[in-house]
């Protein structure tokens, strides 16, 4: 499964959709949640592009939650810190920070995957609080992926 830079937003939507379909608890990564097969299909450069797209999509979901309900949620930084290196934790903090970000993707493939899952999960949690079930979020993400693919053809 290869992608180009312009496919990164589409891939990010599809990864979020996959996690939404497979999640057992909204907003938490639990055993059985799996997007690993999809994620490992991308090389390091593609994963970095996808992380950037996930960061933008996550910031959008968090901004919508704040604007519509006045709520703020954050990644579970303590849990994340137990499963990733400090470099990955710093990258994750930058990726979900509002506004333009400067970040460096973690060198560790495991850490990149954990951060990707965490951002997908954060989106699912934000949309859940906005009234979307995980199935609705998955459908919305697939539709956004299709729209992204259609617009890239023009």
C-alpha positions, -999 to +999 in steps of 0.1 A: +000+000+000+019+031-012+008+067-011+021+100-023+023+132-002-011+144-016-027+111-005-017+117+032-050+134+042-069+105+026-048+079+044-053+097+077-090+097+073-090+060+064-068+052+094-092+071+117-122+053+101-104+019+107-098+027+144-134+039+148-147+007+134-124-014+156-126+005+189-141-011+219-142+021+240-145+055+225-114+076+229-092+049+243-068+026+227-074-009+240-062-044+230-080-053+198-080-018+184-061-023+152-049-002+124-015-018+124-018-036+091-028-004+073-001+017+091+027-007+084+019-005+047+034+030+046+071+037+046+087+062+070+083+093+048+047+084+041+040+079+078+055+114+085+031+129+060+002+110+074+011+121+110+010+157+098-024+152+082-036+134+114-024+164+134-044+188+112-075+166+113-072+162+151-068+200+156-100+205+135-120+180+156-108+196+189-115+231+175-151+220+166-156+205+200-145+237+216-165+260+193-197+240+195-197+228+232-170+249+248-152+217+258-115+209+256-100+175+258-064+164+256-045+133+248-038+112+279-002+123+281+007+102+311-004+069+294+012+080+261+045+087+279+046+052+292+045+037+257+066+061+236+100+078+238+103+114+249+110+125+212+076+110+202+058+126+231+072+160+221+061+155+185+026+145+196+023+176+217+032+197+188+009+179+164-022+186+185-012+222+195-035+248+180-021+268+151+009+262+128+033+237+142+069+228+138+076+192+147+099+163+138+085+129+134+098+103+158+125+080+143+110+050+160+083+032+139+066+019+170+063+055+184+050+068+151+022+042+152+013+049+188+011+086+181-010+080+150-034+058+170-036+083+198-045+111+174-072+090+157-085+081+191-086+117+202-106+126+170-131+097+177-135+110+213-141+146+202-167+135+176-184+112+202-188+142+225-203+161+195-229+133+192-213+110+166-211+073+173-179+055+163-198+041+133-209+076+122-173+089+126-160+060+105-186+069+078-178+106+079-140+098+076-145+075+047-166+102+029-139+128+036-113+104+022-134+100-010-138+137-013-100+142-008-093+115-035-118+131-059-104+166-055-068+153-060-078+141-095-086+176-107 
